[in-house]
């Protein structure tokens, strides 16, 4: 069937080799030359094999060649777990409901989302010219890890360290440092910023010394210890270039208001929250906490989260809104979160992204300072990568729930379990018997931050010498007799 110009296929049964052949035949009969977007309603699919994945990926490639893509909706737990294990869930457009998939698909094929190939949107407002070009990316979720301390009293974000990983395709800001936390020692955390594959942070007692990490281009995610972090879950959907009409520039406050107006015009999923990474030239840098050495004119490269409270849906109000903005002592109202590296002697390149500017600045040994920008900072020209946020997920750490009595549980086992599931909101452990090492053995059911159940597995915890002996006995003797039907050990680790 079709929903307007969008083709929708409702699949049922097993998506194995035979099912893949049947889908290929249906697509051959029904797919038009003008079709660039397809929805696969997966609510009736109970099983998926590698052959099914190949068909989905091949169809995605065909649609991308036409400037579109496929959208999957209503995945059941097992097919979803297969996509998660193979890594394809990070590259495919997956939606929890058919309605969401239809909305995203219509946006992909329509002018309202600014599909590549359509003319950029040019706007002149507030004394500046804005040119917005959209890339046709899908809806983006904003992840909030932890919660900021009370900034009204001048507090720092020094809550407990939460392990998290963030994609290098986005940006982030908050309080943390690279590397997963270690319970044996307190994690050293400070003001934190990431743009692309570069992370920068300043520890509280470092004398304003900037630490930074440049990851290899083939690394997809950055592991962090953080007490508070805001990060988009997907790549940006729009690039905006700004040129002020006068040498005095445009304030960040006016620039952010203009971005809200552009997002309303270009993306029907706009709900009052935007995130942006930016590279900008400023003739007048102002910071929230004026610090010695901040240059008045500089190139800025950073990340900002901006909120239009009037456009927020009800479910994103309250505590969520409080995390997205700053409440400063002695100042009425709220202030957007905008963190940037400030380069005194680095000219911004035309159309240069924040990541490109930071990489060039750090490699040329130009002094960089990490600062929280005031909305009164003025911008002469800028290139911004815009993330239009459609939903927000809160992550306050991993909760472990026991489904039965667990004698022998200890803090080491808790640390290991949370480390294995550092990107999950909840882990349910069901005690079972098994193995000859005397290990604690569980059926492990984990749920990601969106509440989706991950593929269950068996978790064993014990002293390392006992676990190692069981692994050696299993792989050296038992497994070679069971052969293809043998249980696979997917991960083993020693802690301490």
C-alpha positions in Angstrom: 0.0 0.0 0.0 1.0 3.7 -0.2 0.7 6.6 2.3 0.6 9.4 -0.2 3.9 9.2 -2.2 5.5 6.8 0.3 5.5 3.0 -0.3 4.7 0.9 2.8 5.3 -2.9 2.9 3.9 -4.8 5.8 6.1 -7.9 6.4 5.1 -11.1 8.2 6.8 -14.3 9.3 10.5 -15.1 8.9 12.8 -12.8 7.1 15.3 -15.6 6.2 16.6 -16.6 2.7 13.2 -17.5 1.4 11.6 -14.4 2.8 14.3 -12.2 1.3 13.6 -13.7 -2.1 9.9 -12.9 -1.7 10.6 -9.3 -0.7 12.9 -8.9 -3.7 10.1 -10.1 -6.0 7.5 -7.8 -4.4 9.9 -4.8 -4.8 10.5 -5.7 -8.4 6.8 -5.6 -9.1 5.7 -2.6 -7.0 8.7 -0.2 -6.9 8.4 2.8 -9.2 11.3 4.5 -10.9 10.3 7.6 -9.0 10.2 5.9 -5.5 13.1 7.0 -3.3 11.6 6.1 0.1 10.1 2.8 1.5 8.7 1.9 4.9 9.1 -1.7 6.1 6.4 -2.4 8.7 8.2 -5.1 10.7 5.5 -5.7 13.3 4.8 -9.2 11.9 8.4 -10.3 11.5 9.5 -12.7 14.3 12.9 -13.9 12.8 15.7 -12.3 10.8 18.7 -13.9 9.3 21.8 -12.6 7.5 19.9 -13.0 4.2 17.2 -10.7 5.5 19.7 -8.1 6.6 21.3 -8.3 3.1 18.0 -7.5 1.4 17.3 -4.6 3.8 20.8 -3.1 3.3 20.6 -3.6 -0.5 17.3 -1.8 -0.6 18.7 1.0 1.6 21.6 1.4 -0.9 19.2 1.5 -3.9 17.1 4.2 -2.2 20.1 6.3 -1.2 21.2 6.3 -4.9 17.9 8.0 -5.6 18.4 10.5 -2.8 16.2 8.8 -0.2 16.3 5.8 2.2 14.2 3.1 3.8 12.5 3.3 7.2 11.9 0.4 9.5 9.0 0.5 12.1 7.6 -1.7 14.9 10.6 -4.1 15.2 10.0 -7.1 17.5 12.7 -7.8 20.1 14.6 -10.6 18.2 15.0 -8.8 14.8 16.0 -5.6 16.7 18.6 -7.5 18.6 20.0 -9.0 15.4 20.4 -5.5 13.9 22.0 -4.3 17.2 24.5 -7.1 17.3 25.5 -6.6 13.6 25.7 -2.8 14.0 23.1 -2.0 11.4 20.8 -0.4 13.9 23.2 2.5 14.0 22.9 3.2 10.3 19.3 2.3 9.5 16.3 4.6 10.2 14.4 2.8 12.9 11.1 4.0 14.4 9.0 2.6 17.2 5.7 3.2 15.4 4.4 3.1 11.9 3.1 6.7 12.3 6.6 7.9 13.2 8.1 6.1 10.2 5.4 7.6 7.8 6.1 11.1 9.2 9.9 10.7 8.7 9.4 9.2 5.2 7.2 12.1 4.1 9.8 14.5 5.4 12.4 12.7 3.3 10.5 13.0 0.1 9.1 16.4 0.6 10.5 19.9 0.3 9.5 20.7 3.9 12.6 18.9 5.2 14.9 20.3 2.6 16.0 17.1 0.8 19.4 17.4 -0.9 18.9 18.8 -4.4 16.4 21.4 -3.3 17.4 25.1 -3.2 18.8 26.3 0.1 16.6 28.5 2.2 17.9 32.1 2.3 16.6 34.4 5.1 17.6 38.0 6.1 16.7 38.8 9.6 18.1 40.7 12.6 20.7 42.4 10.6 22.2 39.2 9.1 21.9 36.8 6.2 21.2 33.1 6.8 21.5 30.4 4.2 20.3 27.0 5.3 21.0 23.8 3.4 19.4 20.6 4.8 21.0 17.1 4.4 17.8 15.1 4.8 18.9 13.4 8.0 16.3 11.6 10.1 14.9 12.7 13.4 17.5 13.3 16.1 17.2 12.5 19.8 19.0 14.5 22.4 20.6 12.5 25.2 20.9 14.0 28.6 23.2 12.1 31.0 23.1 12.9 34.7 21.9 16.3 35.8 23.5 19.7 36.4 24.1 20.8 40.0 22.4 24.0 41.3 24.1 26.7 39.2 22.2 29.4 41.0 24.5 28.8 44.0 27.6 28.6 41.9 27.8 24.8 42.1 29.9 22.7 39.7 28.7 19.5 38.0 30.5 17.2 40.4 27.9 14.5 40.8 28.7 10.8 40.5 30.6 9.7 37.4 28.3 7.9 34.9 29.8 5.9 32.1 28.5 6.8 28.6 29.6 6.7 25.0 28.8 9.4 22.5 29.0 9.3 18.6 31.8 11.3 16.9 29.2 12.3 14.3 27.7 14.8 16.7 28.9 17.3 19.4 28.5 17.4 23.2 28.9 19.7 26.2 28.8 19.2 29.9 31.1 18.1 32.8 33.3 15.0 32.4 36.4 13.5 30.7 37.3 10.7 28.3 37.5 7.2 29.6 35.1 5.1 31.6 35.0 5.7 35.3 36.9 3.4 37.7 35.3 2.8 41.1 38.7 2.2 42.7 39.5 5.9 42.3 37.6 9.1 41.8 37.2 10.2 38.2 38.9 13.5 37.3 36.3 15.5 35.5 35.9 19.1 34.4 34.2 21.4 31.9 33.9 19.2 28.7 33.3 19.8 25.0 33.4 17.5 22.0 33.1 18.3 18.3 33.4 15.4 15.9 36.3 13.2 16.8 37.9 15.8 19.1 37.3 16.1 22.9 38.5 18.9 25.1 38.2 19.5 28.8 39.6 21.6 31.7 40.0 20.2 35.2 38.9 22.5 38.0 42.4 22.7 39.6 44.4 22.8 36.3 45.0 26.5 36.2 42.9 26.9 33.0 45.1 24.3 31.2 43.3 22.7 28.3 43.5 18.9 27.8 42.4 17.4 24.6 42.1 14.1 22.7 42.0 13.6 19.0 40.6 10.2 18.0 41.5 8.2 15.0 39.0 8.8 12.1 37.9 5.1 12.2 36.7 5.4 15.9 32.9 5.7 16.0 32.2 6.6 19.6 34.0 8.3 22.5 33.8 6.6 26.0 33.3 9.2 28.8 33.0 9.5 32.6 30.5 12.3 33.1 28.2 13.7 35.8 26.3 15.8 33.3 26.4 15.7 29.5 24.1 16.8 26.6 24.7 15.1 23.2 22.6 14.5 20.0 22.3 10.9 19.0 22.6 11.4 15.2 24.5 13.5 12.7 23.3 17.1 12.0 20.4 17.6 9.6 21.1 21.1 8.3 24.0 23.4 7.7 23.5 27.2 8.2 25.9 29.9 7.1 25.6 33.3 8.7 27.0 36.7 7.6 26.2 39.8 9.6 25.3 43.0 7.7 27.6 45.2 9.9 31.1 44.9 11.4 29.5 44.9 14.8 27.9 41.5 14.1 24.9 39.8 15.5 24.5 38.7 19.1 24.3 35.0 19.9 20.9 35.6 21.4 19.6 37.0 18.1 21.4 34.3 16.1 19.7 31.5 18.2 16.3 33.1 17.8 16.8 33.1 14.0 17.8 29.4 14.1 14.5 28.6 15.7 12.6 30.5 13.0 14.6 28.6 10.3 13.9 25.2 11.9 10.2 25.9 12.1 10.2 26.7 8.4 12.3 23.7 7.3 11.5 20.8 9.6 8.0 19.7 10.6 9.5 17.7 13.5 10.7 20.9 15.2 9.5 20.9 18.8 11.4 23.9 20.4 14.8 22.3 21.0 17.9 22.7 18.8 21.5 21.7 19.2 24.3 23.1 17.1 28.0 22.9 16.6 29.5 26.1 15.2 32.6 27.8 13.9 32.4 31.6 14.2 34.3 34.8 14.0 33.6 37.1 16.9 34.5 40.8 17.2 33.3 40.8 20.9 33.7 37.7 23.0 31.8 37.7 26.3 31.7 34.8 28.7 29.4 33.9 31.6 32.2 34.0 34.1 34.8 36.5 32.9 38.2 34.8 33.1 41.6 36.3 32.7 43.2 35.9 29.3 39.9 35.6 27.2 40.6 37.6 24.0 37.9 40.2 23.0 38.1 39.1 19.3 38.6 35.5 18.4 37.5 32.5 16.4 35.0 30.3 18.3 34.4 26.6 17.8 31.9 24.9 20.0 28.5 23.5 20.8 25.2 25.0 22.0 21.8 23.9 23.1 19.0 26.4 22.6 15.4 26.1 23.7 12.2 27.9 22.7 10.0 27.3 25.8 6.9 28.4 24.0 7.2 25.7 21.4 8.0 22.8 23.8 5.5 20.0 24.0 4.2 19.2 27.5 6.3 16.1 28.0 9.5 18.0 27.4 8.8 20.6 30.1 9.8 20.7 33.8 13.0 18.9 34.8 14.0 18.4 31.2 14.0 22.1 30.4 15.9 22.8 33.5 18.8 20.6 32.3 18.9 22.3 28.9 19.5 25.8 30.2 21.6 27.6 32.7 20.3 29.3 35.9 23.0 31.7 37.0 23.3 33.4 40.4 22.2 37.0 40.5 20.7 36.8 37.0 17.0 36.6 36.3 15.7 34.3 33.7 17.6 31.5 31.9 20.7 31.4 29.7 21.4 29.0 26.7 24.2 26.5 27.2 27.0 27.5 24.8 30.5 26.2 25.3 33.3 26.9 22.9 37.1 26.8 22.4 38.3 30.3 21.9 41.3 30.8 19.5 42.9 34.3 19.6 45.1 33.9 16.5 43.2 31.6 14.2 41.2 33.0 11.3 38.1 31.0 10.5 38.0 29.4 7.1 35.1 30.0 4.8 32.5 27.3 5.4 34.8 25.6 8.0 33.0 23.4 10.5 33.7 23.4 14.2 35.6 20.1 14.1 37.8 21.4 11.2 38.6 24.6 13.0 39.5 22.8 16.3 41.7 20.3 14.5 43.5 23.1 12.6 43.9 25.2 15.7 45.2 22.4 17.9 47.6 21.1 15.3 49.1 24.6 14.8 49.7 25.1 18.5 47.5 28.2 18.7 46.4 28.9 22.3 42.9 27.7 23.0 40.7 28.5 26.0 37.5 26.6 27.0 34.8 29.1 27.8 31.0 29.3 28.5 29.7 32.0 26.1 27.3 34.8 27.1 24.3 35.3 24.8 25.7 38.9 24.4 28.7 37.6 22.4 28.6 39.0 19.0 29.2 37.0 15.8 30.4 38.5 12.4 30.2 35.3 10.4 29.6 31.6 11.2 29.0 28.1 9.9 26.7 26.0 12.0 25.7 22.3 11.9 22.1 22.2 13.1 20.5 19.3 14.9 16.7 19.5 15.0 15.7 17.6 18.1 12.5 15.5 18.0 12.8 13.8 21.4 14.9 13.7 24.6 16.2 10.8 26.5 17.3 11.0 30.2 20.1 8.7 31.5 21.0 8.8 35.2 23.1 5.6 35.3 22.4 1.9 35.1 19.9 0.4 37.5 20.4 -3.3 38.5 17.3 -5.2 39.4 17.5 -8.7 40.9 14.7 -11.2 40.1 15.4 -13.5 43.1 17.9 -13.9 46.0 21.6 -13.3 45.2 23.8 -14.4 48.1 27.5 -13.5 47.5 26.8 -10.3 45.5 29.4 -7.6 46.2 30.5 -4.1 44.9 33.0 -5.7 42.4 30.2 -7.6 40.7 28.1 -4.5 40.6 30.9 -2.5 39.0 31.6 -5.2 36.4 27.9 -5.5 35.5 27.5 -1.7 35.1 30.6 -1.5 33.0 29.3 -4.2 30.6 26.0 -2.3 30.4 27.2 1.3 30.6 24.8 2.5 27.9 21.7 0.8 29.4 19.1 2.2 31.7 18.2 -1.0 33.5 19.6 -4.6 33.8 17.4 -7.4 35.2 19.4 -10.3 36.6 17.6 -13.7 37.0 19.7 -16.1 39.1 20.1 -19.5 37.4 22.4 -22.5 37.9 25.1 -23.6 35.6 28.8 -24.2 35.2 31.1 -26.0 37.6 33.1 -23.1 38.9 30.7 -22.0 41.6 30.0 -18.7 39.7 27.1 -16.5 40.2 25.1 -17.1 37.1 22.3 -15.0 35.7 20.0 -14.6 32.7 20.8 -11.1 31.8 18.0 -8.9 30.4 19.1 -5.3 29.6 17.1 -2.4 28.4 18.6 0.5 26.5 17.9 4.2 27.2 14.8 4.1 25.0 13.3 1.2 26.9 14.0 -1.4 24.2 15.0 -4.8 25.4 18.4 -5.9 24.2 19.3 -9.5 23.3 19.4 -11.6 26.5 22.5 -13.6 27.4 24.0 -15.5 30.3 26.3 -13.6 32.7 28.7 -15.4 35.0 30.6 -13.6 37.8 33.4 -15.2 40.0 37.1 -14.9 40.9 39.2 -14.7 37.7 41.0 -18.0 38.3 37.7 -19.9 38.5 36.2 -18.2 35.4 39.5 -18.8 33.5 39.5 -22.5 34.4 35.9 -22.8 33.2 36.6 -21.1 29.9 39.7 -23.3 29.3 37.7 -26.4 30.1 34.8 -25.4 27.9 36.8 -24.2 24.9 39.4 -27.0 25.2 37.1 -29.9 25.6 33.3 -29.4 25.6 33.0 -27.0 22.7 34.9 -29.2 20.2 32.4 -32.0 20.7 29.3 -29.8 20.4 30.9 -27.9 17.5 28.3 -25.8 15.5 25.7 -26.0 18.3 28.1 -24.7 20.9 27.2 -21.7 23.0 29.4 -18.7 22.1 31.4 -16.8 24.8 30.8 -13.2 23.5 32.8 -11.4 26.1 35.2 -12.1 29.0 37.0 -9.6 31.1 39.1 -9.4 34.3 38.6 -6.5 36.7 41.2 -5.7 39.4 
